[in-house]
């Protein structure tokens, strides 16, 4: 498995719970910043791109 490169939004502060996104060439990992060793949700890049597009278009209500 390829190692993920993790990052957190610059909009996140250190005092609240946030998620981090880890990118590889094949997939995206999503984990809780307050429990990084607690596992992650891993999805393929196209599924994550569709999710982000839905969020941006406000289609998740």
PDB file of N, CA, C and O in Angstrom:
ATOM      1  N   UNK A   1       0.843  -1.182   0.000  1.00  0.00           N
ATOM      2  CA  UNK A   1       0.000   0.000   0.000  1.00  0.00           C
ATOM      3  C   UNK A   1       0.889   1.247   0.000  1.00  0.00           C
ATOM      4  O   UNK A   1       1.857   1.331   0.756  1.00  0.00           O
ATOM      5  N   UNK A   2       0.558   2.183  -0.832  1.00  0.00           N
ATOM      6  CA  UNK A   2       1.286   3.439  -0.929  1.00  0.00           C
ATOM      7  C   UNK A   2       1.018   4.310   0.305  1.00  0.00           C
ATOM      8  O   UNK A   2      -0.111   4.386   0.787  1.00  0.00           O
ATOM      9  N   UNK A   3       2.062   4.959   0.802  1.00  0.00           N
ATOM     10  CA  UNK A   3       1.924   5.827   1.980  1.00  0.00           C
ATOM     11  C   UNK A   3       1.112   7.074   1.624  1.00  0.00           C
ATOM     12  O   UNK A   3       1.321   7.687   0.577  1.00  0.00           O
ATOM     13  N   UNK A   4       0.184   7.440   2.509  1.00  0.00           N
ATOM     14  CA  UNK A   4      -0.651   8.618   2.300  1.00  0.00           C
ATOM     15  C   UNK A   4       0.064   9.867   2.798  1.00  0.00           C
ATOM     16  O   UNK A   4       0.781   9.820   3.798  1.00  0.00           O
ATOM     17  N   UNK A   5      -0.129  10.977   2.106  1.00  0.00           N
ATOM     18  CA  UNK A   5       0.388  12.282   2.517  1.00  0.00           C
ATOM     19  C   UNK A   5      -0.767  13.045   3.152  1.00  0.00           C
ATOM     20  O   UNK A   5      -1.672  13.489   2.445  1.00  0.00           O
ATOM     21  N   UNK A   6      -0.753  13.204   4.467  1.00  0.00           N
ATOM     22  CA  UNK A   6      -1.865  13.777   5.216  1.00  0.00           C
ATOM     23  C   UNK A   6      -1.792  15.292   5.250  1.00  0.00           C
ATOM     24  O   UNK A   6      -0.712  15.878   5.313  1.00  0.00           O
ATOM     25  N   UNK A   7      -2.982  15.925   5.208  1.00  0.00           N
ATOM     26  CA  UNK A   7      -3.067  17.379   5.372  1.00  0.00           C
ATOM     27  C   UNK A   7      -4.406  17.744   5.990  1.00  0.00           C
ATOM     28  O   UNK A   7      -5.394  17.020   5.869  1.00  0.00           O
ATOM     29  N   UNK A   8      -4.405  18.889   6.654  1.00  0.00           N
ATOM     30  CA  UNK A   8      -5.602  19.409   7.309  1.00  0.00           C
ATOM     31  C   UNK A   8      -5.878  20.786   6.725  1.00  0.00           C
ATOM     32  O   UNK A   8      -4.944  21.509   6.378  1.00  0.00           O
ATOM     33  N   UNK A   9      -7.116  21.149   6.615  1.00  0.00           N
ATOM     34  CA  UNK A   9      -7.499  22.445   6.070  1.00  0.00           C
ATOM     35  C   UNK A   9      -6.874  23.583   6.865  1.00  0.00           C
ATOM     36  O   UNK A   9      -6.785  23.517   8.091  1.00  0.00           O
ATOM     37  N   UNK A  10      -6.445  24.618   6.171  1.00  0.00           N
ATOM     38  CA  UNK A  10      -5.921  25.810   6.847  1.00  0.00           C
ATOM     39  C   UNK A  10      -7.029  26.543   7.595  1.00  0.00           C
ATOM     40  O   UNK A  10      -6.741  27.388   8.442  1.00  0.00           O
ATOM     41  N   UNK A  11      -8.278  26.238   7.299  1.00  0.00           N
ATOM     42  CA  UNK A  11      -9.425  26.836   7.998  1.00  0.00           C
ATOM     43  C   UNK A  11      -9.655  26.189   9.360  1.00  0.00           C
ATOM     44  O   UNK A  11     -10.415  26.713  10.174  1.00  0.00           O
ATOM     45  N   UNK A  12      -9.013  25.071   9.609  1.00  0.00           N
ATOM     46  CA  UNK A  12      -9.177  24.362  10.878  1.00  0.00           C
ATOM     47  C   UNK A  12      -8.364  25.047  11.968  1.00  0.00           C
ATOM     48  O   UNK A  12      -7.267  25.549  11.722  1.00  0.00           O
ATOM     49  N   UNK A  13      -8.915  25.060  13.169  1.00  0.00           N
ATOM     50  CA  UNK A  13      -8.145  25.565  14.307  1.00  0.00           C
ATOM     51  C   UNK A  13      -7.658  24.377  15.120  1.00  0.00           C
ATOM     52  O   UNK A  13      -8.057  23.241  14.863  1.00  0.00           O
ATOM     53  N   UNK A  14      -6.811  24.627  16.084  1.00  0.00           N
ATOM     54  CA  UNK A  14      -6.280  23.532  16.899  1.00  0.00           C
ATOM     55  C   UNK A  14      -7.209  23.156  18.041  1.00  0.00           C
ATOM     56  O   UNK A  14      -6.999  22.130  18.688  1.00  0.00           O
ATOM     57  N   UNK A  15      -8.235  23.965  18.304  1.00  0.00           N
ATOM     58  CA  UNK A  15      -9.085  23.707  19.465  1.00  0.00           C
ATOM     59  C   UNK A  15     -10.353  22.917  19.155  1.00  0.00           C
ATOM     60  O   UNK A  15     -11.095  22.577  20.077  1.00  0.00           O
ATOM     61  N   UNK A  16     -10.621  22.617  17.895  1.00  0.00           N
ATOM     62  CA  UNK A  16     -11.827  21.867  17.546  1.00  0.00           C
ATOM     63  C   UNK A  16     -11.461  20.595  16.804  1.00  0.00           C
ATOM     64  O   UNK A  16     -10.369  20.489  16.245  1.00  0.00           O
ATOM     65  N   UNK A  17     -12.356  19.646  16.797  1.00  0.00           N
ATOM     66  CA  UNK A  17     -12.118  18.400  16.069  1.00  0.00           C
ATOM     67  C   UNK A  17     -12.217  18.645  14.574  1.00  0.00           C
ATOM     68  O   UNK A  17     -13.116  19.337  14.097  1.00  0.00           O
ATOM     69  N   UNK A  18     -11.299  18.077  13.864  1.00  0.00           N
ATOM     70  CA  UNK A  18     -11.246  18.234  12.412  1.00  0.00           C
ATOM     71  C   UNK A  18     -10.957  16.876  11.781  1.00  0.00           C
ATOM     72  O   UNK A  18     -10.671  15.899  12.473  1.00  0.00           O
ATOM     73  N   UNK A  19     -11.034  16.839  10.491  1.00  0.00           N
ATOM     74  CA  UNK A  19     -10.613  15.657   9.760  1.00  0.00           C
ATOM     75  C   UNK A  19      -9.406  16.019   8.914  1.00  0.00           C
ATOM     76  O   UNK A  19      -9.219  17.173   8.526  1.00  0.00           O
ATOM     77  N   UNK A  20      -8.596  15.017   8.637  1.00  0.00           N
ATOM     78  CA  UNK A  20      -7.461  15.168   7.741  1.00  0.00           C
ATOM     79  C   UNK A  20      -7.725  14.320   6.509  1.00  0.00           C
ATOM     80  O   UNK A  20      -8.408  13.298   6.568  1.00  0.00           O
ATOM     81  N   UNK A  21      -7.179  14.760   5.417  1.00  0.00           N
ATOM     82  CA  UNK A  21      -7.275  14.042   4.157  1.00  0.00           C
ATOM     83  C   UNK A  21      -5.877  13.547   3.806  1.00  0.00           C
ATOM     84  O   UNK A  21      -4.916  14.318   3.815  1.00  0.00           O
ATOM     85  N   UNK A  22      -5.771  12.281   3.503  1.00  0.00           N
ATOM     86  CA  UNK A  22      -4.507  11.695   3.073  1.00  0.00           C
ATOM     87  C   UNK A  22      -4.626  11.260   1.630  1.00  0.00           C
ATOM     88  O   UNK A  22      -5.538  10.516   1.271  1.00  0.00           O
ATOM     89  N   UNK A  23      -3.702  11.724   0.798  1.00  0.00           N
ATOM     90  CA  UNK A  23      -3.779  11.456  -0.643  1.00  0.00           C
ATOM     91  C   UNK A  23      -2.683  10.492  -1.083  1.00  0.00           C
ATOM     92  O   UNK A  23      -1.538  10.588  -0.641  1.00  0.00           O
ATOM     93  N   UNK A  24      -3.047   9.580  -1.945  1.00  0.00           N
ATOM     94  CA  UNK A  24      -2.092   8.744  -2.667  1.00  0.00           C
ATOM     95  C   UNK A  24      -2.503   8.774  -4.133  1.00  0.00           C
ATOM     96  O   UNK A  24      -3.488   9.422  -4.488  1.00  0.00           O
ATOM     97  N   UNK A  25      -1.775   8.098  -4.964  1.00  0.00           N
ATOM     98  CA  UNK A  25      -2.117   8.109  -6.390  1.00  0.00           C
ATOM     99  C   UNK A  25      -3.417   7.368  -6.682  1.00  0.00           C
ATOM    100  O   UNK A  25      -4.054   7.631  -7.701  1.00  0.00           O
ATOM    101  N   UNK A  26      -3.824   6.444  -5.808  1.00  0.00           N
ATOM    102  CA  UNK A  26      -5.008   5.627  -6.043  1.00  0.00           C
ATOM    103  C   UNK A  26      -6.205   5.956  -5.166  1.00  0.00           C
ATOM    104  O   UNK A  26      -7.345   5.722  -5.567  1.00  0.00           O
ATOM    105  N   UNK A  27      -5.964   6.500  -3.962  1.00  0.00           N
ATOM    106  CA  UNK A  27      -7.070   6.645  -3.019  1.00  0.00           C
ATOM    107  C   UNK A  27      -6.919   7.876  -2.134  1.00  0.00           C
ATOM    108  O   UNK A  27      -5.895   8.560  -2.139  1.00  0.00           O
ATOM    109  N   UNK A  28      -7.980   8.126  -1.375  1.00  0.00           N
ATOM    110  CA  UNK A  28      -8.032   9.209  -0.398  1.00  0.00           C
ATOM    111  C   UNK A  28      -8.372   8.584   0.954  1.00  0.00           C
ATOM    112  O   UNK A  28      -9.302   7.784   1.060  1.00  0.00           O
ATOM    113  N   UNK A  29      -7.621   8.950   1.971  1.00  0.00           N
ATOM    114  CA  UNK A  29      -7.914   8.522   3.331  1.00  0.00           C
ATOM    115  C   UNK A  29      -8.501   9.691   4.107  1.00  0.00           C
ATOM    116  O   UNK A  29      -8.118  10.840   3.890  1.00  0.00           O
ATOM    117  N   UNK A  30      -9.423   9.402   5.003  1.00  0.00           N
ATOM    118  CA  UNK A  30     -10.062  10.429   5.828  1.00  0.00           C
ATOM    119  C   UNK A  30      -9.972   9.942   7.272  1.00  0.00           C
ATOM    120  O   UNK A  30     -10.392   8.827   7.583  1.00  0.00           O
ATOM    121  N   UNK A  31      -9.416  10.793   8.165  1.00  0.00           N
ATOM    122  CA  UNK A  31      -9.285  10.392   9.567  1.00  0.00           C
ATOM    123  C   UNK A  31      -9.533  11.580  10.493  1.00  0.00           C
ATOM    124  O   UNK A  31      -9.470  12.738  10.081  1.00  0.00           O
ATOM    125  N   UNK A  32      -9.814  11.264  11.738  1.00  0.00           N
ATOM    126  CA  UNK A  32     -10.063  12.248  12.788  1.00  0.00           C
ATOM    127  C   UNK A  32      -8.730  12.749  13.335  1.00  0.00           C
ATOM    128  O   UNK A  32      -7.874  11.944  13.703  1.00  0.00           O
ATOM    129  N   UNK A  33      -8.541  14.070  13.393  1.00  0.00           N
ATOM    130  CA  UNK A  33      -7.283  14.617  13.902  1.00  0.00           C
ATOM    131  C   UNK A  33      -7.097  14.368  15.392  1.00  0.00           C
ATOM    132  O   UNK A  33      -5.967  14.369  15.881  1.00  0.00           O
ATOM    133  N   UNK A  34      -8.171  14.158  16.109  1.00  0.00           N
ATOM    134  CA  UNK A  34      -8.068  13.918  17.551  1.00  0.00           C
ATOM    135  C   UNK A  34      -7.787  12.450  17.875  1.00  0.00           C
ATOM    136  O   UNK A  34      -7.496  12.119  19.025  1.00  0.00           O
ATOM    137  N   UNK A  35      -7.871  11.563  16.871  1.00  0.00           N
ATOM    138  CA  UNK A  35      -7.621  10.137  17.080  1.00  0.00           C
ATOM    139  C   UNK A  35      -6.990   9.554  15.818  1.00  0.00           C
ATOM    140  O   UNK A  35      -7.578   8.695  15.161  1.00  0.00           O
ATOM    141  N   UNK A  36      -5.805  10.022  15.493  1.00  0.00           N
ATOM    142  CA  UNK A  36      -5.151   9.617  14.244  1.00  0.00           C
ATOM    143  C   UNK A  36      -4.868   8.120  14.167  1.00  0.00           C
ATOM    144  O   UNK A  36      -4.834   7.552  13.075  1.00  0.00           O
ATOM    145  N   UNK A  37      -4.668   7.486  15.297  1.00  0.00           N
ATOM    146  CA  UNK A  37      -4.382   6.047  15.291  1.00  0.00           C
ATOM    147  C   UNK A  37      -5.657   5.207  15.318  1.00  0.00           C
ATOM    148  O   UNK A  37      -5.584   3.978  15.336  1.00  0.00           O
ATOM    149  N   UNK A  38      -6.808   5.844  15.321  1.00  0.00           N
ATOM    150  CA  UNK A  38      -8.082   5.144  15.422  1.00  0.00           C
ATOM    151  C   UNK A  38      -8.632   4.622  14.116  1.00  0.00           C
ATOM    152  O   UNK A  38      -9.791   4.211  14.062  1.00  0.00           O
ATOM    153  N   UNK A  39      -7.848   4.626  13.075  1.00  0.00           N
ATOM    154  CA  UNK A  39      -8.300   4.127  11.787  1.00  0.00           C
ATOM    155  C   UNK A  39      -8.700   5.248  10.849  1.00  0.00           C
ATOM    156  O   UNK A  39      -8.668   6.426  11.205  1.00  0.00           O
ATOM    157  N   UNK A  40      -9.075   4.858   9.654  1.00  0.00           N
ATOM    158  CA  UNK A  40      -9.452   5.838   8.640  1.00  0.00           C
ATOM    159  C   UNK A  40     -10.474   5.238   7.692  1.00  0.00           C
ATOM    160  O   UNK A  40     -10.624   4.020   7.594  1.00  0.00           O
ATOM    161  N   UNK A  41     -11.156   6.107   7.012  1.00  0.00           N
ATOM    162  CA  UNK A  41     -12.049   5.731   5.926  1.00  0.00           C
ATOM    163  C   UNK A  41     -11.246   5.923   4.651  1.00  0.00           C
ATOM    164  O   UNK A  41     -10.689   6.999   4.436  1.00  0.00           O
ATOM    165  N   UNK A  42     -11.173   4.907   3.802  1.00  0.00           N
ATOM    166  CA  UNK A  42     -10.411   5.016   2.566  1.00  0.00           C
ATOM    167  C   UNK A  42     -11.350   4.828   1.380  1.00  0.00           C
ATOM    168  O   UNK A  42     -12.088   3.845   1.312  1.00  0.00           O
ATOM    169  N   UNK A  43     -11.315   5.776   0.450  1.00  0.00           N
ATOM    170  CA  UNK A  43     -12.171   5.747  -0.738  1.00  0.00           C
ATOM    171  C   UNK A  43     -11.317   6.000  -1.973  1.00  0.00           C
ATOM    172  O   UNK A  43     -10.227   6.565  -1.878  1.00  0.00           O
ATOM    173  N   UNK A  44     -11.817   5.580  -3.132  1.00  0.00           N
ATOM    174  CA  UNK A  44     -11.040   5.869  -4.336  1.00  0.00           C
ATOM    175  C   UNK A  44     -11.189   7.346  -4.710  1.00  0.00           C
ATOM    176  O   UNK A  44     -12.131   8.019  -4.291  1.00  0.00           O
ATOM    177  N   UNK A  45     -10.251   7.822  -5.496  1.00  0.00           N
ATOM    178  CA  UNK A  45     -10.177   9.255  -5.810  1.00  0.00           C
ATOM    179  C   UNK A  45     -11.422   9.752  -6.540  1.00  0.00           C
ATOM    180  O   UNK A  45     -11.857  10.878  -6.300  1.00  0.00           O
ATOM    181  N   UNK A  46     -12.001   8.951  -7.414  1.00  0.00           N
ATOM    182  CA  UNK A  46     -13.189   9.401  -8.151  1.00  0.00           C
ATOM    183  C   UNK A  46     -14.397   9.537  -7.224  1.00  0.00           C
ATOM    184  O   UNK A  46     -15.199  10.456  -7.391  1.00  0.00           O
ATOM    185  N   UNK A  47     -14.538   8.642  -6.256  1.00  0.00           N
ATOM    186  CA  UNK A  47     -15.641   8.748  -5.291  1.00  0.00           C
ATOM    187  C   UNK A  47     -15.479   9.997  -4.430  1.00  0.00           C
ATOM    188  O   UNK A  47     -16.460  10.683  -4.145  1.00  0.00           O
ATOM    189  N   UNK A  48     -14.255  10.295  -4.017  1.00  0.00           N
ATOM    190  CA  UNK A  48     -14.023  11.485  -3.208  1.00  0.00           C
ATOM    191  C   UNK A  48     -14.279  12.750  -4.028  1.00  0.00           C
ATOM    192  O   UNK A  48     -14.846  13.715  -3.514  1.00  0.00           O
ATOM    193  N   UNK A  49     -13.870  12.756  -5.284  1.00  0.00           N
ATOM    194  CA  UNK A  49     -14.120  13.911  -6.154  1.00  0.00           C
ATOM    195  C   UNK A  49     -15.617  14.145  -6.326  1.00  0.00           C
ATOM    196  O   UNK A  49     -16.064  15.292  -6.336  1.00  0.00           O
ATOM    197  N   UNK A  50     -16.394  13.077  -6.461  1.00  0.00           N
ATOM    198  CA  UNK A  50     -17.849  13.210  -6.582  1.00  0.00           C
ATOM    199  C   UNK A  50     -18.448  13.757  -5.289  1.00  0.00           C
ATOM    200  O   UNK A  50     -19.361  14.582  -5.334  1.00  0.00           O
ATOM    201  N   UNK A  51     -17.945  13.310  -4.142  1.00  0.00           N
ATOM    202  CA  UNK A  51     -18.409  13.823  -2.850  1.00  0.00           C
ATOM    203  C   UNK A  51     -18.118  15.318  -2.720  1.00  0.00           C
ATOM    204  O   UNK A  51     -18.998  16.087  -2.333  1.00  0.00           O
ATOM    205  N   UNK A  52     -16.908  15.729  -3.037  1.00  0.00           N
ATOM    206  CA  UNK A  52     -16.537  17.149  -2.952  1.00  0.00           C
ATOM    207  C   UNK A  52     -17.393  17.985  -3.897  1.00  0.00           C
ATOM    208  O   UNK A  52     -17.830  19.075  -3.527  1.00  0.00           O
ATOM    209  N   UNK A  53     -17.638  17.497  -5.102  1.00  0.00           N
ATOM    210  CA  UNK A  53     -18.492  18.223  -6.051  1.00  0.00           C
ATOM    211  C   UNK A  53     -19.904  18.380  -5.497  1.00  0.00           C
ATOM    212  O   UNK A  53     -20.516  19.436  -5.659  1.00  0.00           O
ATOM    213  N   UNK A  54     -20.423  17.353  -4.852  1.00  0.00           N
ATOM    214  CA  UNK A  54     -21.761  17.434  -4.248  1.00  0.00           C
ATOM    215  C   UNK A  54     -21.804  18.448  -3.111  1.00  0.00           C
ATOM    216  O   UNK A  54     -22.779  19.186  -2.974  1.00  0.00           O
ATOM    217  N   UNK A  55     -20.760  18.487  -2.302  1.00  0.00           N
ATOM    218  CA  UNK A  55     -20.689  19.477  -1.215  1.00  0.00           C
ATOM    219  C   UNK A  55     -20.658  20.884  -1.796  1.00  0.00           C
ATOM    220  O   UNK A  55     -21.395  21.760  -1.345  1.00  0.00           O
ATOM    221  N   UNK A  56     -19.809  21.101  -2.791  1.00  0.00           N
ATOM    222  CA  UNK A  56     -19.692  22.430  -3.399  1.00  0.00           C
ATOM    223  C   UNK A  56     -20.993  22.879  -4.051  1.00  0.00           C
ATOM    224  O   UNK A  56     -21.306  24.070  -4.054  1.00  0.00           O
ATOM    225  N   UNK A  57     -21.750  21.939  -4.602  1.00  0.00           N
ATOM    226  CA  UNK A  57     -23.018  22.263  -5.263  1.00  0.00           C
ATOM    227  C   UNK A  57     -24.187  22.295  -4.283  1.00  0.00           C
ATOM    228  O   UNK A  57     -25.326  22.527  -4.688  1.00  0.00           O
ATOM    229  N   UNK A  58     -23.918  22.064  -2.996  1.00  0.00           N
ATOM    230  CA  UNK A  58     -24.941  22.084  -1.946  1.00  0.00           C
ATOM    231  C   UNK A  58     -26.047  21.060  -2.210  1.00  0.00           C
ATOM    232  O   UNK A  58     -27.229  21.352  -2.024  1.00  0.00           O
ATOM    233  N   UNK A  59     -25.652  19.850  -2.649  1.00  0.00           N
ATOM    234  CA  UNK A  59     -26.620  18.798  -2.973  1.00  0.00           C
ATOM    235  C   UNK A  59     -26.794  17.771  -1.858  1.00  0.00           C
ATOM    236  O   UNK A  59     -27.426  16.739  -2.083  1.00  0.00           O
ATOM    237  N   UNK A  60     -26.262  18.015  -0.676  1.00  0.00           N
ATOM    238  CA  UNK A  60     -26.304  17.004   0.384  1.00  0.00           C
ATOM    239  C   UNK A  60     -27.298  17.330   1.485  1.00  0.00           C
ATOM    240  O   UNK A  60     -27.121  16.887   2.620  1.00  0.00           O
ATOM    241  N   UNK A  61     -28.304  18.068   1.187  1.00  0.00           N
ATOM    242  CA  UNK A  61     -29.310  18.414   2.198  1.00  0.00           C
ATOM    243  C   UNK A  61     -30.380  17.379   2.271  1.00  0.00           C
ATOM    244  O   UNK A  61     -31.310  17.507   3.068  1.00  0.00           O
TER     245      UNK A  61
END
